[in-house]
Amino acid sequence: MTESADLPVVLVTGATRGIGKAICDALATDHQLIVGGRDRAAVEAACAAYDHAQPFVVDLADDDATTAAVDELDLTRLDGLVHSAGVSGGWRTPDSSRAFWRLMLEINVIAVSDLTRLLLPALIEASGTVVTINSGSGLNARGAGGHYPASKFALTALSDVLREELRPDGVRVCSVHPGRTDTDMQRALVASEDRPYDPQEFLRPESVATAVRTALTATPDATYETISIRPGPAATNRRSS
């Protein structure tokens, strides 16, 4: 069995379910994982499922707690940082509030920037890769309210700027934009639309994880800057039938 010290190290936020879990599953055979999440029991259970994993338990909306959690990791190098944690939702303008805006931007944008900042020395040491899990809503705004697409457009801009800032340091930045994906978050969204849920209408989390793994394991001569993933013809036809 490969010793963990010989494996590239990747931290994944939002790693206990949905896309984040699928990413960990896709990397587990040949990476040392740092499994991020708010729920300690869920994080520790996820770590127990992998040969080489350690917990990163923190509420990313808490800046002091995030700083302390990063300090506790005491990383000297980090080969990959995947920002998979996020919140979704939309409220039409008459129902909106500053609190909704703060929640959306805090997790989907501010926490991404801050965690990247804190881990930057370790990323530079490893010539690592940052992957932001964005959305089709980060390319094309639609739906009720502007909260979610605004946060994802902001994440697109942040990723573009980080890419140029960090390129001279040898750090690559990839923005991954999945279409609607079969996750707990998607189930809640479909329930709010008051229609039946058919998982075959959506991308599988494993398909998104494949794209993330590709970005993280790219050869040194290449950078996957933006990856857009959409449900295939079978799913599209199913929705229209």
ZALUM-450970 format. One record per residue (C-alpha): residue number from 1; residue in three letters; chain; x, z, y. Coordinates in steps of 0.05 Angstrom, whole numbers. Example, Ala and Ser with C-alpha at 12.3 -4.5 7.8 and 13.67 -1.06 7.14 Angstrom:
BEGIN
pt zake 1&voro ALA&torkol A&X 246&Z 156&Y -90
pt zake 2&voro SER&torkol A&X 273&Z 143&Y -21
END
This chain:
BEGIN
pt zake 1&voro MET&torkol A&X 0&Z 0&Y 0
pt zake 2&voro THR&torkol A&X 26&Z -18&Y 69
pt zake 3&voro GLU&torkol A&X 47&Z 41&Y 111
pt zake 4&voro SER&torkol A&X 6&Z 50&Y 174
pt zake 5&voro ALA&torkol A&X 69&Z 52&Y 217
pt zake 6&voro ASP&torkol A&X 81&Z -21&Y 197
pt zake 7&voro LEU&torkol A&X 13&Z -46&Y 219
pt zake 8&voro PRO&torkol A&X -9&Z -70&Y 287
pt zake 9&voro VAL&torkol A&X -52&Z -18&Y 323
pt zake 10&voro VAL&torkol A&X -120&Z -37&Y 352
pt zake 11&voro LEU&torkol A&X -168&Z 9&Y 390
pt zake 12&voro VAL&torkol A&X -242&Z -12&Y 386
pt zake 13&voro THR&torkol A&X -294&Z 22&Y 429
pt zake 14&voro GLY&torkol A&X -366&Z 25&Y 406
pt zake 15&voro ALA&torkol A&X -338&Z 20&Y 336
pt zake 16&voro THR&torkol A&X -389&Z 57&Y 294
pt zake 17&voro ARG&torkol A&X -444&Z 5&Y 293
pt zake 18&voro GLY&torkol A&X -462&Z -66&Y 308
pt zake 19&voro ILE&torkol A&X -409&Z -114&Y 332
pt zake 20&voro GLY&torkol A&X -357&Z -58&Y 340
pt zake 21&voro LYS&torkol A&X -364&Z -37&Y 267
pt zake 22&voro ALA&torkol A&X -360&Z -109&Y 244
pt zake 23&voro ILE&torkol A&X -295&Z -118&Y 283
pt zake 24&voro CYS&torkol A&X -265&Z -56&Y 250
pt zake 25&voro ASP&torkol A&X -287&Z -82&Y 181
pt zake 26&voro ALA&torkol A&X -253&Z -149&Y 196
pt zake 27&voro LEU&torkol A&X -188&Z -116&Y 217
pt zake 28&voro ALA&torkol A&X -184&Z -58&Y 168
pt zake 29&voro THR&torkol A&X -142&Z -92&Y 114
pt zake 30&voro ASP&torkol A&X -82&Z -105&Y 158
pt zake 31&voro HIS&torkol A&X -89&Z -62&Y 221
pt zake 32&voro GLN&torkol A&X -84&Z 10&Y 241
pt zake 33&voro LEU&torkol A&X -151&Z 24&Y 273
pt zake 34&voro ILE&torkol A&X -168&Z 72&Y 329
pt zake 35&voro VAL&torkol A&X -243&Z 81&Y 322
pt zake 36&voro GLY&torkol A&X -279&Z 95&Y 387
pt zake 37&voro GLY&torkol A&X -347&Z 126&Y 397
pt zake 38&voro ARG&torkol A&X -386&Z 184&Y 429
pt zake 39&voro ASP&torkol A&X -412&Z 216&Y 366
pt zake 40&voro ARG&torkol A&X -357&Z 254&Y 330
pt zake 41&voro ALA&torkol A&X -392&Z 255&Y 262
pt zake 42&voro ALA&torkol A&X -404&Z 179&Y 265
pt zake 43&voro VAL&torkol A&X -333&Z 165&Y 286
pt zake 44&voro GLU&torkol A&X -303&Z 209&Y 232
pt zake 45&voro ALA&torkol A&X -348&Z 178&Y 179
pt zake 46&voro ALA&torkol A&X -325&Z 109&Y 201
pt zake 47&voro CYS&torkol A&X -252&Z 129&Y 198
pt zake 48&voro ALA&torkol A&X -262&Z 155&Y 127
pt zake 49&voro ALA&torkol A&X -284&Z 86&Y 105
pt zake 50&voro TYR&torkol A&X -216&Z 55&Y 123
pt zake 51&voro ASP&torkol A&X -146&Z 65&Y 95
pt zake 52&voro HIS&torkol A&X -113&Z 68&Y 163
pt zake 53&voro ALA&torkol A&X -156&Z 96&Y 219
pt zake 54&voro GLN&torkol A&X -159&Z 152&Y 270
pt zake 55&voro PRO&torkol A&X -215&Z 176&Y 316
pt zake 56&voro PHE&torkol A&X -223&Z 166&Y 390
pt zake 57&voro VAL&torkol A&X -283&Z 208&Y 409
pt zake 58&voro VAL&torkol A&X -303&Z 205&Y 482
pt zake 59&voro ASP&torkol A&X -359&Z 189&Y 530
pt zake 60&voro LEU&torkol A&X -329&Z 131&Y 569
pt zake 61&voro ALA&torkol A&X -373&Z 148&Y 629
pt zake 62&voro ASP&torkol A&X -333&Z 213&Y 637
pt zake 63&voro ASP&torkol A&X -268&Z 194&Y 671
pt zake 64&voro ASP&torkol A&X -234&Z 261&Y 660
pt zake 65&voro ALA&torkol A&X -253&Z 262&Y 587
pt zake 66&voro THR&torkol A&X -228&Z 191&Y 578
pt zake 67&voro THR&torkol A&X -161&Z 207&Y 609
pt zake 68&voro ALA&torkol A&X -154&Z 268&Y 564
pt zake 69&voro ALA&torkol A&X -173&Z 228&Y 502
pt zake 70&voro VAL&torkol A&X -122&Z 174&Y 518
pt zake 71&voro ASP&torkol A&X -68&Z 227&Y 530
pt zake 72&voro GLU&torkol A&X -84&Z 258&Y 463
pt zake 73&voro LEU&torkol A&X -72&Z 192&Y 428
pt zake 74&voro ASP&torkol A&X -1&Z 192&Y 456
pt zake 75&voro LEU&torkol A&X 8&Z 118&Y 442
pt zake 76&voro THR&torkol A&X 75&Z 85&Y 453
pt zake 77&voro ARG&torkol A&X 48&Z 16&Y 435
pt zake 78&voro LEU&torkol A&X -20&Z -16&Y 428
pt zake 79&voro ASP&torkol A&X -27&Z -86&Y 398
pt zake 80&voro GLY&torkol A&X -101&Z -94&Y 414
pt zake 81&voro LEU&torkol A&X -156&Z -64&Y 456
pt zake 82&voro VAL&torkol A&X -227&Z -87&Y 442
pt zake 83&voro HIS&torkol A&X -280&Z -65&Y 491
pt zake 84&voro SER&torkol A&X -343&Z -67&Y 448
pt zake 85&voro ALA&torkol A&X -381&Z -7&Y 477
pt zake 86&voro GLY&torkol A&X -437&Z -27&Y 523
pt zake 87&voro VAL&torkol A&X -509&Z -15&Y 545
pt zake 88&voro SER&torkol A&X -565&Z -65&Y 553
pt zake 89&voro GLY&torkol A&X -632&Z -66&Y 587
pt zake 90&voro GLY&torkol A&X -668&Z -95&Y 646
pt zake 91&voro TRP&torkol A&X -719&Z -70&Y 696
pt zake 92&voro ARG&torkol A&X -755&Z -114&Y 745
pt zake 93&voro THR&torkol A&X -739&Z -100&Y 817
pt zake 94&voro PRO&torkol A&X -803&Z -58&Y 830
pt zake 95&voro ASP&torkol A&X -783&Z -12&Y 773
pt zake 96&voro SER&torkol A&X -709&Z -11&Y 787
pt zake 97&voro SER&torkol A&X -668&Z 47&Y 815
pt zake 98&voro ARG&torkol A&X -597&Z 64&Y 834
pt zake 99&voro ALA&torkol A&X -592&Z 105&Y 770
pt zake 100&voro PHE&torkol A&X -604&Z 43&Y 727
pt zake 101&voro TRP&torkol A&X -551&Z 4&Y 765
pt zake 102&voro ARG&torkol A&X -501&Z 61&Y 759
pt zake 103&voro LEU&torkol A&X -512&Z 67&Y 684
pt zake 104&voro MET&torkol A&X -503&Z -7&Y 671
pt zake 105&voro LEU&torkol A&X -442&Z -17&Y 715
pt zake 106&voro GLU&torkol A&X -408&Z 48&Y 693
pt zake 107&voro ILE&torkol A&X -405&Z 30&Y 620
pt zake 108&voro ASN&torkol A&X -403&Z -46&Y 621
pt zake 109&voro VAL&torkol A&X -352&Z -54&Y 676
pt zake 110&voro ILE&torkol A&X -320&Z 8&Y 705
pt zake 111&voro ALA&torkol A&X -304&Z 40&Y 639
pt zake 112&voro VAL&torkol A&X -272&Z -25&Y 615
pt zake 113&voro SER&torkol A&X -227&Z -28&Y 675
pt zake 114&voro ASP&torkol A&X -208&Z 46&Y 672
pt zake 115&voro LEU&torkol A&X -192&Z 48&Y 598
pt zake 116&voro THR&torkol A&X -150&Z -15&Y 604
pt zake 117&voro ARG&torkol A&X -112&Z 17&Y 662
pt zake 118&voro LEU&torkol A&X -98&Z 80&Y 621
pt zake 119&voro LEU&torkol A&X -74&Z 41&Y 561
pt zake 120&voro LEU&torkol A&X -35&Z -11&Y 600
pt zake 121&voro PRO&torkol A&X 36&Z 17&Y 587
pt zake 122&voro ALA&torkol A&X 24&Z 15&Y 511
pt zake 123&voro LEU&torkol A&X -7&Z -54&Y 515
pt zake 124&voro ILE&torkol A&X 52&Z -81&Y 555
pt zake 125&voro GLU&torkol A&X 102&Z -49&Y 506
pt zake 126&voro ALA&torkol A&X 68&Z -87&Y 449
pt zake 127&voro SER&torkol A&X 53&Z -151&Y 486
pt zake 128&voro GLY&torkol A&X -17&Z -136&Y 464
pt zake 129&voro THR&torkol A&X -85&Z -169&Y 472
pt zake 130&voro VAL&torkol A&X -147&Z -144&Y 509
pt zake 131&voro VAL&torkol A&X -214&Z -169&Y 484
pt zake 132&voro THR&torkol A&X -277&Z -157&Y 524
pt zake 133&voro ILE&torkol A&X -343&Z -165&Y 486
pt zake 134&voro ASN&torkol A&X -386&Z -198&Y 539
pt zake 135&voro SER&torkol A&X -452&Z -237&Y 529
pt zake 136&voro GLY&torkol A&X -484&Z -303&Y 541
pt zake 137&voro SER&torkol A&X -514&Z -265&Y 600
pt zake 138&voro GLY&torkol A&X -445&Z -264&Y 629
pt zake 139&voro LEU&torkol A&X -448&Z -339&Y 637
pt zake 140&voro ASN&torkol A&X -522&Z -351&Y 651
pt zake 141&voro ALA&torkol A&X -568&Z -300&Y 682
pt zake 142&voro ARG&torkol A&X -640&Z -295&Y 660
pt zake 143&voro GLY&torkol A&X -693&Z -245&Y 638
pt zake 144&voro ALA&torkol A&X -725&Z -185&Y 672
pt zake 145&voro GLY&torkol A&X -683&Z -152&Y 725
pt zake 146&voro GLY&torkol A&X -611&Z -166&Y 743
pt zake 147&voro HIS&torkol A&X -578&Z -103&Y 716
pt zake 148&voro TYR&torkol A&X -550&Z -129&Y 650
pt zake 149&voro PRO&torkol A&X -530&Z -200&Y 671
pt zake 150&voro ALA&torkol A&X -500&Z -173&Y 736
pt zake 151&voro SER&torkol A&X -457&Z -125&Y 696
pt zake 152&voro LYS&torkol A&X -436&Z -180&Y 648
pt zake 153&voro PHE&torkol A&X -420&Z -229&Y 704
pt zake 154&voro ALA&torkol A&X -378&Z -174&Y 734
pt zake 155&voro LEU&torkol A&X -344&Z -164&Y 666
pt zake 156&voro THR&torkol A&X -329&Z -239&Y 665
pt zake 157&voro ALA&torkol A&X -296&Z -234&Y 733
pt zake 158&voro LEU&torkol A&X -257&Z -172&Y 713
pt zake 159&voro SER&torkol A&X -232&Z -207&Y 650
pt zake 160&voro ASP&torkol A&X -211&Z -269&Y 689
pt zake 161&voro VAL&torkol A&X -173&Z -226&Y 739
pt zake 162&voro LEU&torkol A&X -140&Z -183&Y 686
pt zake 163&voro ARG&torkol A&X -117&Z -245&Y 649
pt zake 164&voro GLU&torkol A&X -79&Z -270&Y 710
pt zake 165&voro GLU&torkol A&X -53&Z -201&Y 729
pt zake 166&voro LEU&torkol A&X -27&Z -185&Y 659
pt zake 167&voro ARG&torkol A&X -1&Z -254&Y 639
pt zake 168&voro PRO&torkol A&X 69&Z -240&Y 670
pt zake 169&voro ASP&torkol A&X 73&Z -176&Y 628
pt zake 170&voro GLY&torkol A&X 59&Z -214&Y 563
pt zake 171&voro VAL&torkol A&X -11&Z -185&Y 554
pt zake 172&voro ARG&torkol A&X -66&Z -234&Y 535
pt zake 173&voro VAL&torkol A&X -140&Z -225&Y 554
pt zake 174&voro CYS&torkol A&X -198&Z -257&Y 518
pt zake 175&voro SER&torkol A&X -271&Z -255&Y 539
pt zake 176&voro VAL&torkol A&X -319&Z -264&Y 480
pt zake 177&voro HIS&torkol A&X -391&Z -285&Y 497
pt zake 178&voro PRO&torkol A&X -437&Z -278&Y 437
pt zake 179&voro GLY&torkol A&X -509&Z -302&Y 438
pt zake 180&voro ARG&torkol A&X -563&Z -256&Y 412
pt zake 181&voro THR&torkol A&X -535&Z -218&Y 353
pt zake 182&voro ASP&torkol A&X -568&Z -179&Y 296
pt zake 183&voro THR&torkol A&X -555&Z -107&Y 318
pt zake 184&voro ASP&torkol A&X -594&Z -43&Y 332
pt zake 185&voro MET&torkol A&X -592&Z -62&Y 406
pt zake 186&voro GLN&torkol A&X -623&Z -129&Y 389
pt zake 187&voro ARG&torkol A&X -678&Z -96&Y 349
pt zake 188&voro ALA&torkol A&X -696&Z -52&Y 408
pt zake 189&voro LEU&torkol A&X -697&Z -113&Y 454
pt zake 190&voro VAL&torkol A&X -743&Z -152&Y 408
pt zake 191&voro ALA&torkol A&X -789&Z -92&Y 402
pt zake 192&voro SER&torkol A&X -794&Z -90&Y 478
pt zake 193&voro GLU&torkol A&X -815&Z -164&Y 475
pt zake 194&voro ASP&torkol A&X -871&Z -144&Y 427
pt zake 195&voro ARG&torkol A&X -855&Z -195&Y 374
pt zake 196&voro PRO&torkol A&X -833&Z -191&Y 300
pt zake 197&voro TYR&torkol A&X -760&Z -183&Y 285
pt zake 198&voro ASP&torkol A&X -727&Z -235&Y 241
pt zake 199&voro PRO&torkol A&X -652&Z -223&Y 232
pt zake 200&voro GLN&torkol A&X -641&Z -295&Y 212
pt zake 201&voro GLU&torkol A&X -656&Z -317&Y 283
pt zake 202&voro PHE&torkol A&X -592&Z -285&Y 308
pt zake 203&voro LEU&torkol A&X -517&Z -286&Y 300
pt zake 204&voro ARG&torkol A&X -488&Z -240&Y 248
pt zake 205&voro PRO&torkol A&X -441&Z -187&Y 276
pt zake 206&voro GLU&torkol A&X -390&Z -212&Y 226
pt zake 207&voro SER&torkol A&X -389&Z -280&Y 260
pt zake 208&voro VAL&torkol A&X -370&Z -247&Y 326
pt zake 209&voro ALA&torkol A&X -318&Z -205&Y 291
pt zake 210&voro THR&torkol A&X -286&Z -269&Y 264
pt zake 211&voro ALA&torkol A&X -276&Z -294&Y 335
pt zake 212&voro VAL&torkol A&X -247&Z -227&Y 357
pt zake 213&voro ARG&torkol A&X -198&Z -227&Y 299
pt zake 214&voro THR&torkol A&X -177&Z -298&Y 318
pt zake 215&voro ALA&torkol A&X -162&Z -276&Y 389
pt zake 216&voro LEU&torkol A&X -123&Z -214&Y 366
pt zake 217&voro THR&torkol A&X -81&Z -251&Y 315
pt zake 218&voro ALA&torkol A&X -65&Z -314&Y 356
pt zake 219&voro THR&torkol A&X 6&Z -340&Y 350
pt zake 220&voro PRO&torkol A&X 51&Z -324&Y 410
pt zake 221&voro ASP&torkol A&X 45&Z -395&Y 439
pt zake 222&voro ALA&torkol A&X -31&Z -391&Y 446
pt zake 223&voro THR&torkol A&X -83&Z -350&Y 484
pt zake 224&voro TYR&torkol A&X -157&Z -353&Y 469
pt zake 225&voro GLU&torkol A&X -182&Z -342&Y 540
pt zake 226&voro THR&torkol A&X -258&Z -350&Y 533
pt zake 227&voro ILE&torkol A&X -298&Z -356&Y 468
pt zake 228&voro SER&torkol A&X -372&Z -372&Y 471
pt zake 229&voro ILE&torkol A&X -412&Z -362&Y 406
pt zake 230&voro ARG&torkol A&X -483&Z -384&Y 396
pt zake 231&voro PRO&torkol A&X -531&Z -381&Y 337
pt zake 232&voro GLY&torkol A&X -525&Z -443&Y 293
pt zake 233&voro PRO&torkol A&X -578&Z -496&Y 281
pt zake 234&voro ALA&torkol A&X -612&Z -458&Y 224
pt zake 235&voro ALA&torkol A&X -626&Z -398&Y 270
pt zake 236&voro THR&torkol A&X -648&Z -443&Y 327
pt zake 237&voro ASN&torkol A&X -696&Z -481&Y 283
pt zake 238&voro ARG&torkol A&X -723&Z -416&Y 255
pt zake 239&voro ARG&torkol A&X -741&Z -391&Y 325
pt zake 240&voro SER&torkol A&X -775&Z -456&Y 344
pt zake 241&voro SER&torkol A&X -816&Z -463&Y 279
END
